[in-house]
Amino acid sequence: MTSTDLWTYNTTIDTTNIVGHSVEALDGSIGKIDEASNDVGASYIVVDTGPWIFGKKVLLPAGIIDRVDHDDETVSVNRTKDEIKNAPEFDETTYRESTYREQLGTYYGTGGPGYRGIDTP
């Protein structure tokens, strides 16, 4: 996955009106979408994790979204809860800056064990 793909929604996924949808990691629920960006080559979702990690928010690149179910209002991502929990900390003041996105891109771009196609049997 290139860094550009990481920040781009899969074109087969309908991401219109996903704010408020629940987000499911590979191993369980992580929260609800608080914000979604459709910026070309820089798309992301901000997830409010609620009590899961003490009410923090996380930013997820659009490219890790696996599927969207509008009927169930659920967005599935191809990372584990631990991978998301251990990502660089979300900062309300800098999350739109390229430096922060580069840091996240490096983290999520490595795939990790939850990424389908890398380190999986």
Backbone bond lengths (Angstrom), bond angles and torsions (degrees), N, CA, C in turn:
res aa  C-N    CA-C-N  psi(-1)  N-CA   C-N-CA  omega(-1)  CA-C   N-CA-C  phi
1 M - - - 1.453 - - 1.520 108.40 -
2 T 1.304 117.59 123.75 1.455 120.28 179.03 1.511 108.97 -79.96
3 S 1.331 116.01 163.91 1.460 118.47 -178.70 1.520 111.25 -64.58
4 T 1.348 118.24 -30.35 1.462 120.71 176.79 1.521 109.98 -66.06
5 D 1.344 117.30 -45.13 1.460 120.91 179.46 1.517 111.48 -61.46
6 L 1.317 117.04 -34.16 1.454 121.58 -179.77 1.525 111.75 -60.23
7 W 1.306 117.51 -30.43 1.460 122.80 -177.26 1.529 112.25 -104.49
8 T 1.338 116.21 20.77 1.462 121.53 -179.68 1.517 109.10 -128.76
9 Y 1.335 116.39 132.78 1.460 120.42 176.31 1.526 109.62 -66.41
10 N 1.314 116.61 145.60 1.452 122.05 171.82 1.527 106.74 -61.67
11 T 1.316 117.26 128.85 1.462 120.48 -174.59 1.519 113.73 -66.53
12 T 1.325 118.23 -14.90 1.465 120.32 178.60 1.528 112.60 -87.55
13 I 1.327 117.04 -1.80 1.463 121.44 -177.44 1.524 109.45 -104.79
14 D 1.330 117.03 129.82 1.460 122.61 177.24 1.531 108.69 -85.53
15 T 1.329 116.45 106.04 1.465 120.73 -177.15 1.527 112.58 -102.95
16 T 1.324 117.74 16.39 1.457 119.38 177.12 1.525 109.76 -72.51
17 N 1.294 115.61 138.25 1.465 122.60 175.87 1.530 113.96 56.15
18 I 1.332 117.23 49.00 1.466 119.88 179.41 1.529 113.00 -97.20
19 V 1.324 117.88 -6.35 1.461 119.95 176.51 1.528 108.20 -61.32
20 G 1.335 115.59 130.36 1.456 121.90 -177.54 1.520 113.27 97.67
21 H 1.346 117.57 -15.23 1.473 120.77 178.24 1.531 109.32 -68.08
22 S 1.323 116.06 148.72 1.462 122.02 172.82 1.520 108.63 -73.99
23 V 1.344 115.88 151.42 1.459 120.82 179.01 1.517 109.00 -117.81
24 E 1.334 114.99 128.49 1.459 122.84 -179.26 1.520 109.29 -113.06
25 A 1.338 116.19 122.13 1.460 121.59 171.47 1.523 107.17 -81.97
26 L 1.328 117.18 178.72 1.465 120.76 179.16 1.523 112.50 -59.57
27 D 1.347 116.26 -26.23 1.460 120.37 -175.54 1.520 114.41 -123.11
28 G 1.324 117.21 25.34 1.462 118.97 174.94 1.509 114.69 139.56
29 S 1.307 115.00 175.61 1.459 123.06 -176.88 1.528 111.38 -72.61
30 I 1.344 116.12 142.28 1.465 119.49 177.84 1.516 113.48 -122.23
31 G 1.329 119.02 -11.01 1.456 119.92 178.47 1.513 112.46 146.89
32 K 1.347 115.07 -157.08 1.465 121.64 -178.41 1.526 110.15 -126.43
33 I 1.324 114.85 149.45 1.463 120.32 179.82 1.516 109.31 -72.59
34 D 1.326 115.18 124.07 1.457 123.59 -179.96 1.529 110.70 -96.69
35 E 1.325 116.16 -29.63 1.462 121.89 -176.65 1.525 108.09 -155.62
36 A 1.328 116.27 146.75 1.463 121.20 176.29 1.518 108.57 -137.78
37 S 1.318 115.89 133.72 1.456 121.78 179.34 1.520 109.27 -109.15
38 N 1.318 116.30 141.84 1.456 122.05 176.15 1.523 111.00 -116.82
39 D 1.324 117.30 25.55 1.459 121.34 179.35 1.524 109.54 -63.41
40 V 1.313 117.05 132.23 1.461 121.05 -179.09 1.524 110.01 -60.94
41 G 1.323 116.18 123.60 1.460 122.19 178.99 1.515 114.74 71.57
42 A 1.338 117.78 6.34 1.465 121.38 -178.92 1.532 110.97 -146.18
43 S 1.319 116.85 33.76 1.466 121.19 -176.82 1.526 111.30 -81.50
44 Y 1.319 115.39 148.10 1.461 121.48 -178.11 1.515 109.79 -159.36
45 I 1.337 115.44 169.51 1.458 121.46 168.61 1.526 107.90 -125.64
46 V 1.314 116.11 147.30 1.461 122.23 173.06 1.521 105.99 -108.96
47 V 1.339 114.96 125.03 1.460 120.86 -176.39 1.521 109.66 -111.26
48 D 1.323 115.34 126.37 1.465 121.40 172.81 1.520 106.29 -85.56
49 T 1.327 116.31 113.39 1.465 121.37 -173.66 1.524 113.69 -80.91
50 G 1.327 117.39 -5.84 1.461 119.55 -179.91 1.521 109.97 57.05
51 P 1.325 117.92 -139.77 1.462 120.30 -176.93 1.531 114.56 -74.17
52 W 1.355 117.01 -11.20 1.459 119.40 -175.53 1.523 111.84 -55.61
53 I 1.320 119.45 -51.57 1.470 120.70 172.69 1.527 108.67 -123.37
54 F 1.300 113.89 54.39 1.466 122.96 172.81 1.520 113.45 60.81
55 G 1.314 116.98 41.62 1.448 121.70 173.00 1.509 115.20 72.69
56 K 1.310 117.88 17.27 1.460 120.50 179.15 1.516 110.32 -81.18
57 K 1.319 114.09 163.73 1.454 120.91 174.08 1.520 108.37 -107.68
58 V 1.331 115.32 152.73 1.455 121.27 175.23 1.521 108.16 -131.40
59 L 1.316 115.46 149.12 1.447 121.39 175.90 1.520 108.03 -106.27
60 L 1.325 116.07 128.81 1.453 121.33 179.90 1.521 109.61 -119.81
61 P 1.319 117.80 128.94 1.464 120.53 176.23 1.531 110.55 -62.33
62 A 1.323 116.33 144.97 1.463 121.68 -177.44 1.519 112.89 -58.31
63 G 1.315 117.69 -30.53 1.458 121.65 -176.00 1.508 115.18 -68.70
64 I 1.327 118.13 -12.70 1.466 118.16 178.57 1.530 111.99 -93.26
65 I 1.328 116.51 1.75 1.463 119.88 174.97 1.522 107.97 -75.97
66 D 1.325 114.80 125.76 1.455 121.83 -176.97 1.528 111.48 -91.54
67 R 1.337 115.74 -42.77 1.465 119.40 179.45 1.529 109.89 -161.73
68 V 1.337 114.39 160.64 1.461 122.18 177.56 1.516 107.51 -127.45
69 D 1.326 116.53 129.35 1.459 122.51 175.70 1.524 107.06 -114.91
70 H 1.332 115.75 100.41 1.464 119.57 -177.71 1.525 112.16 -70.54
71 D 1.326 117.27 -28.71 1.473 119.68 178.82 1.525 110.70 -64.84
72 D 1.339 116.55 -44.38 1.464 121.40 179.09 1.528 112.52 -90.66
73 E 1.339 116.81 -2.74 1.474 122.96 -177.14 1.520 111.34 52.34
74 T 1.348 115.07 51.97 1.457 122.40 -178.25 1.521 110.45 -129.94
75 V 1.329 115.12 136.98 1.464 122.32 174.23 1.523 106.96 -115.69
76 S 1.328 116.79 125.94 1.469 121.51 179.56 1.519 109.42 -103.28
77 V 1.345 115.26 135.89 1.468 120.71 178.39 1.522 109.28 -117.86
78 N 1.329 116.21 152.96 1.460 120.10 -176.22 1.525 112.82 -97.72
79 R 1.323 114.74 50.03 1.461 122.63 173.38 1.517 108.27 -138.40
80 T 1.324 116.98 158.69 1.462 121.20 178.57 1.527 110.24 -85.27
81 K 1.316 114.99 165.78 1.466 120.33 176.46 1.529 110.63 -59.98
82 D 1.331 117.42 -42.56 1.465 119.87 179.87 1.521 112.07 -63.90
83 E 1.333 116.93 -40.03 1.468 119.08 177.93 1.525 110.69 -60.90
84 I 1.315 116.61 -40.70 1.459 120.84 179.94 1.526 110.27 -71.50
85 K 1.313 116.71 -42.90 1.471 121.38 179.63 1.531 111.78 -61.71
86 N 1.337 117.43 -35.23 1.464 122.13 -177.10 1.522 114.32 -90.35
87 A 1.309 117.31 4.92 1.464 121.42 178.94 1.528 110.21 -67.64
88 P 1.341 117.10 161.88 1.466 119.10 175.60 1.529 110.44 -52.72
89 E 1.314 115.23 139.59 1.462 121.62 -174.93 1.522 112.18 -59.97
90 F 1.334 116.02 137.98 1.457 122.82 178.04 1.519 109.26 -72.32
91 D 1.329 116.29 132.60 1.460 121.71 179.03 1.520 108.42 -125.15
92 E 1.343 116.39 112.92 1.473 122.34 -178.38 1.525 113.35 -55.04
93 T 1.325 117.06 -26.99 1.467 119.75 -175.46 1.526 113.76 -89.65
94 T 1.341 117.88 -19.83 1.466 118.89 -175.19 1.526 114.58 -123.94
95 Y 1.326 118.55 2.15 1.462 118.71 -171.71 1.526 114.39 -66.71
96 R 1.309 118.10 -15.31 1.467 120.53 177.50 1.533 112.44 -92.65
97 E 1.306 116.94 -2.98 1.465 120.68 -178.13 1.525 111.52 -85.44
98 S 1.325 115.64 148.85 1.469 120.76 -176.54 1.525 112.50 -64.35
99 T 1.332 119.29 -32.24 1.460 121.37 -179.84 1.525 110.72 -62.59
100 Y 1.317 116.31 -44.01 1.459 120.39 178.52 1.527 110.72 -64.94
101 R 1.323 116.16 -42.45 1.465 119.80 179.68 1.524 111.44 -65.33
102 E 1.304 117.35 -35.66 1.465 120.20 176.99 1.529 110.38 -63.40
103 Q 1.334 116.12 -41.62 1.464 121.00 178.21 1.535 110.18 -61.91
104 L 1.325 116.46 -45.64 1.463 120.40 178.15 1.522 111.34 -66.70
105 G 1.325 116.69 -39.06 1.455 121.19 178.59 1.510 111.96 -61.00
106 T 1.327 116.23 -39.29 1.460 120.60 176.96 1.523 109.59 -65.23
107 Y 1.316 116.74 -43.44 1.464 121.01 -179.15 1.529 111.31 -65.20
108 Y 1.319 117.64 -55.71 1.455 120.80 -176.22 1.522 112.90 -76.50
109 G 1.299 117.56 -26.17 1.456 121.41 -178.68 1.510 113.95 -68.48
110 T 1.337 117.35 -20.16 1.460 120.29 178.12 1.514 111.52 -74.17
111 G 1.309 116.01 -12.24 1.461 120.00 177.00 1.500 114.05 85.31
112 G 1.313 117.52 -61.47 1.454 119.94 -177.66 1.508 110.89 72.82
113 P 1.316 118.04 176.26 1.463 121.42 -174.30 1.513 113.81 -66.16
114 G 1.310 118.70 -24.01 1.456 119.90 -179.69 1.516 113.86 -83.63
115 Y 1.313 116.76 -12.49 1.463 119.94 -177.77 1.517 110.28 -76.09
116 R 1.273 117.09 123.61 1.460 121.88 -178.48 1.523 109.77 -67.26
117 G 1.318 115.17 125.23 1.450 119.56 177.81 1.516 112.38 106.94
118 I 1.322 117.28 -15.40 1.468 120.73 179.47 1.513 107.99 -126.92
119 D 1.318 116.33 128.52 1.462 122.45 177.22 1.529 113.73 59.69
120 T 1.321 116.31 24.56 1.452 117.93 176.89 1.523 108.22 -121.49
121 P 1.315 117.91 145.23 1.468 119.97 -179.47 1.518 112.31 -69.05
